[in-house]
Amino acid sequence: MTTVLKLGGSVVTAKDEPETVDREALADAADAVADTDDELIVVHGGGSFGHPHAAAHAVSDTEGTHDATGVREIHDAMGELNSAVVEALQDRGVSALPVRPLSVASRDDDGTTTFPGEPIATMLGEGFVPVTHGDVVAQAGAGATILSGDEIVTRLARELDANRVGVCSTVPGVLDDDGRVIDRISDFETVASALGDSEATDVTGGMAGKVRALLELGTPASVFGPTELGAFLSGDRPGTLVHREQ
């Protein structure tokens, strides 16, 4: 069973406090990961580390920069958070290893992303848990742009033929107009009016973009809150199931 797990940046960081890890939340997430026997790929967001730097340099998934200093600042911030996540997992006996997208991923001038799955597959085959993250990547004709953790999730899920995808966010699922968790989403138009953007600084889009991408993926994906992470990794389907009917 291959599972791709996204830990939202707002889950593992204090998103309104620059470059601050939420140590308690990260510890809880690491405990849950340590208890699963799934073949697992962990992807984490930027939270208060990557997003403020990206916003300061006006870099997004569509707007690039040729300022190497700015690219390094974003990448270094994400590296600091990645180290914290990997360390928390290794402290609990998880064979976690970092995968830094700037060195392995790229984009063509039309925005097509290349993120090779072979190194990830090899790591999995050797019993390691790859831990990657949203990052800046070189894009032909644009300098460097943001490759979001959400895009990495869907890309790796496709390339590695994952059985399940989990998106752990600060909300208990995708919410309707009345703030209630939607049990299942199989068509975007039925929930379009209820979906909005992230309240904190986020250069990679909000819940609407996540839902669209997960629907296009085809792999069953669950969106849930941190308290349900253990249940998801145990095989349950908490929160909202995002899966287009076949």
RAUR-V497051 format. One line per field, one symbol per residue. psi: psi as a letter, one per 40 degrees, with the letter a starting at -180 (. if undefined). burial: I if it has 9 or more other ideal C-beta (glycine too) atoms within 8 Angstrom, else O. A space follows every 50 residues. Layout:
BEGIN
psi->???
burial->???
END
This chain:
BEGIN
psi->hhhhhhhidedeigdehhfhhgddddddddddddeieihhhhhiadbecd ddddddefhaedhiiehddddddddddddddddddddddddeehgiiihh ddeeiiiieeehhhgheddddddddeeihhhaiiiiihhheebhihhidd dddddddddefidihhhhaeieahiadeeihhdihehddeeddehaiidi hheeiaddddddddddddhhhhhiideeddddeeeigibhhhhhh.
burial->OIIIIIIIIIIIIIIOOOIOIIOOIIIIIIIIIIOIOOOIIIIIIIIIII IIIIIOIOIIIOOIIOOOOIIOIIIOIIIIIIIIIIOIIIOIOIOIIIII IIOIIIIIOOOOIOIIIOIIIOIIOOOIIIIIIIIIIOIOOIIIIIIIII IIIIIIIIIIOIOIIIIIIOOIIIIIOOOOIIOOIOOIOOIOOIIOOOOO OIIIIIIIIIIIIIIOIOIIIIIIIIOIIIIIIOOOOIIIIIIOOO
END
